Amino acid sequence: MKLKNLCIVFFSIIMGQAIGQSVSGTVTSNEGPLPGANILVKGKESGVTTNFDGNYTIENISNGDILVFSYLGYRTQEVIYSGQVEINVSLVEDLVTLDEIVIVNYGTQKNTSVSVVDTEDLSEFPTADLGQALQGRAAGVNITNGGSPGSQTLIQIRGINTFGDGTPLFVVDGVFTNSINSLDLASIEKVDVLKDAASLAVYGSRGTNGVILITTKKGRAGKVSFNLQASTGIQEFNRRYDLMNTEQYIQYLREINALVGQNGGPDFPIGRVNSDPLFDGNGIDTDWQDAYFQQAPIYNINGNVNGGSEKAKYNLGFSRLEQDGVFIETGFSRTTFNLNTDASVTDWLDIGQTLSLAHSETVSPEFEGGRDPLQNIIGQAPYVPVVAENGLFGGTTSADLNDSRNQIRVQDNQDNLTRFTSLIGSVYTKIKITDGLSFRSQFGIDANLLLRDIEIRAFEEDGDRFANPINFIRKDRQTVSQTVFTNTLAFDKTFDKHSINASAAVEQTKIRLESASISDNNEISSEIPEAFSPNARATSFSVPENLNSVVFIAGYEYDNRYSVSASGRRDTSSRFAPENASDWFLSGALGWNVTNESFFDIEAINTLKLRASYGETGNNRTGNGATSVNQFLPALGVNFPVSIGDETSPGISPNNAANPNQRWETQVKQNYGLNLGLWYDKVQFSVDYFRNRSEDLLIPVELPPSAGVPGNSQTGSTVIRNVGDVLVDGFEFTLGYNDYEGDFKWNFWGNLTTARNVVEGLGASGEPIERARLNPPFAAPLNRLAVGEAPFHFFGLVADGVFSTQQQIDNELPNNANAAVPVQPGDVRYRDLNGDGLISLEDRAVIGDPNPDFTYAINLRAEYKGWDFNVLFNGVQGVDAFNSNIYYLEGLDNGLNYGTRVLRRWQNPGDITDVPRFRFGSNINNEISSRYIEDASYLRLRNVTVGYTIPSKWINKSGNGFIKKFRIYVQGQNLLTLTNYTGLDPEIAPFYNAQGLVDGLGIDRSAQPRPITVLSGIQLEF
């Protein structure tokens, strides 16, 4: 009998192993249960998620299986199953937000350098732009954006990798897009920032600038949950330039009149003060800055519904954001809707879809008179009222030596409205062929419609200097559609101590851009914002683009100690001639988990991983204009109207110079890193060294006039050629500390990135290439590219005070009389660098570098009995800026208003000052020089949040538990900025050219500054 029972037990054990067993448990964190945590069987397709209470049950597992517990923002744990009935796991928060494993479109990549930002860090930040929310939260990522709501943000990953379009590739749920302003931050589950070759090579020709993977929220099995978040606040910017008031300005004009007929003086006296010696401004002293800046409201609300079963899950979300700008008559609004569903139709078939819809409207600042808005504000006469007694907007007269426009009138009588509608979506099917082998097919689309309406209505200013009886209308219409069809065969299997993953994919991407524009003038009525006259002018163009790709990924891991991975991608792009259209991009990576070695026995260290990667990526982006995409082909356009008798006929000429030899930009990337965890990951540390060398960079090269190709008025005709090489290398450091013991819980993390950018080649000639121009007021280029120097460095004369006397000039510049423009007492004292005894263009040198020495961020979090506190600092160090505002504050070449520093300008021999004399018209004092270069380093208190979660027993006294969470909070953004920069904001928006490409960094052209924002909000979970 005993033998029989023993046989039954033995048989049951054998059958249990064959049939499979089940285990249950709870997944928690220090804050309680984790609903939606993933539990997977390593190397198999099986897996489940926890319900709303953090509970799970997983079936059909065998002894020796490895259960992998994971949740976004927490450290993954692995547990070996050996017959347990219950396995409870507590996950620890991942402070450093780094990972060495990332799931890309085509499979799993290991041994990578990836920064992860989760939904908790994003959802509380009401902003129109994902880039702003990422600022300071990921090592190696430098972000600069304009303060105007809805303005373009520049995201740089590990320095400057190209001289053209340096924007990273954005991938939303497997769909390529540039429409990140269309995403509500609350709809995002996590963001993976890919930085090294191991993760980027699989994106081939679009991976050089880095890749940002955006995963939107998916449904979770369990009870239906509803989340609602709302916030409202005020934005202000109180920093102002110190400008002359009416009394000071009138005195300044009288002093200018005294210079009439003298060297550097105006040709004629300023009539306003010359004809009336007693003129005092009529009691008017307008503060134009206060008139233009405003206190601006911001409002944001978003909601989310999530639920489903093990067979079908869904997530639905919506949002509405309204943000006024601190410049009057500017703002941004956006409405979004997103829906994601997943379903397991059978044990072998999964299907699903993603959908994000958005519509936004942006009202941008207006420009007039060749100046940015703030430049008109600075220069306007303070004795001019905003609105005159006759009801007209105030303005200067012909008797004033001042052509600044009334910017308040400009904002009132002009409209610049951009409406943008976007759709990002996908559908997929996944077939489980056998255990470990699956096939996935996905079709994605990114489509958007842009409508831009510009209207300049007829106007008249008091003073009769500026008036326009003509109404101008311009309407731009642009559609962009991008479809991507990806088919992937993937294998992922674990055999004892061996883990293998491999995948192969074919992908087809089709892009089509269509653009049309019409403009018209009429004198009939400003109430008809349409183009209807026979003289209306219309243009249009369309650009198709195709990219066909094959991708291979393979990885092997032994005993969770040694791992190796490799990838390859071949792209064929229609942007290049057929003989240059295709190329391979390969990568390889190695990893070693030292802590799993038998010889490693250091109790304090629980994680020590080494990794290395090497590979190639590419860049095929040359702009998106009519003549930017297919540069290897010539294009014709209507450029030269020809008058024949009384009629004008259009003339046809080439739009661009073709270059059939144009080929890919390529970059060789190296990365060597270490991850370290101490005392069960209480302390986490990571360091990476990266070295990226870009070759064959595409640069516009000037052509001689004999080429027969028209160009713009500043640069002439150009052709895009592969002539640039640039090297970027540096370090990334990330450190975190986590203390979740007791009622008071807190953590800290910080990151620091250094990057050295050097141009190593500019073609056979090696001659420097001039780039950004800001004309008016500067005729010469502001920056350039030169071998051995940082890209986009500033180049000009070196200023060193002001010449006080003629004797000083004679002593320092004995050949001054031979100069094309001799300097005189009161002029800027430029250094004679070549020692020829005079000042000329040969004395120019590198005067500034807009690339920072390092960037850094610090984040502190704390919790105590329902209270929570979060503070984020970020900073940039060792960065130079070209402050063009100095010209408008101290240019002293006309009768505009200036800053009060001009009151101590040079006026008489012997004066000791650093502000030059008044010198009418274009002159040497305003040449590109170090006079405009300033240190723009800063430390900014980016965000402070204090919140309180009301105890559930207070809000659910009835006991039904309807409200799961009720949190209130207050938040401040940009509350403090420490800097020596004299401009309004050291965080300077990039300088873009006509093709929308970055032409320069660190050029302050009076963009709208980032405001201080104070808001309050609530979070509800049901």
Secondary structure, 3 states (H helix, E strand, C coil): CHHHHHHHHHHHHHHHHHHCEEEEEEEEECCEECCCCEEEECCCCCEEECCCCCEEEEEEECCCCEEEEECCCECCEEEECCCCCECCEECCECCCCEEEEEEECCEEEEEEEEEEEEHHHHHCCCCCCHHHHHCCCCCCEEEEECCCCCCCEEEEECCCCCCCCCCCEEEECCEEECCHHHCCHHHEEEEEEECCHHHHHHHHHHCCCCEEEEEECCCCCEEEEEEEEEEEEEEECCCCCCECCHHHHHHHHHHHHCCCCCCCCCCCCCHHHHCCCCCCCCCCCCCHHHHHECCEEEEEEEEEEEEECCCEEEEEEEEEEEEECCECCCEEEEEEEEEEEEEECCCCEEEEEEEEEEEEEEECCCCECCECHHHHHHHCCCCCCCECCCCCECCCCCCCCCCCCCHHHHHHHEEEEEEEEEEEEEEEEEEEEECCEEEEEEEEEEEEEEEEEEEECCEEECCCCCEECCEEEEEEEEEEEEEEEEEEEEEEEEECCEEEEEEEEEEEEEEEEEEEEEEEEECCCCCCCCCCCCCCEEEEEEEEEEEEEEEEEEEEEECCCEEEEEEEEEEEECCCCHHHCEEEEEEEEEEEEHHHCCCCCCCCEEEEEEEEEEEEEEECCCCCCCCCCCCCCCCEEECCCEEECCEEECCEEECCCCCCCCCCEEEEEEEEEEEEEECCCCEEEEEEEEEEEEEEEEEEEECCHHHCCCCECCCECEEEEEEEEEEEEEEEEEEEEEECCCCEEEEEEEEEEEEEEEEEEECCCCCCEECCCCCCCCCCCCEEECCCCCCCEEEEECEEEECCCHHHHHHHCCCHHHCCCCCCCCCEEECCCCCCCCCCHHHCEEEECCCCCEEEEEEEEEEECCEEEEEEEEEEECCEEEECHHHHHHCCCCCCCCEHHHHHCCCCCCCCCCCCCCCCCCCHHHCCEHHHEEECCEEEEEEEEEEEECCHHHHCCCCCCCCCEEEEEEEEEEEEEEECCCCCCCCCCCEECCCCCEEECCEECCCCCCCEEEEEEEEEEC
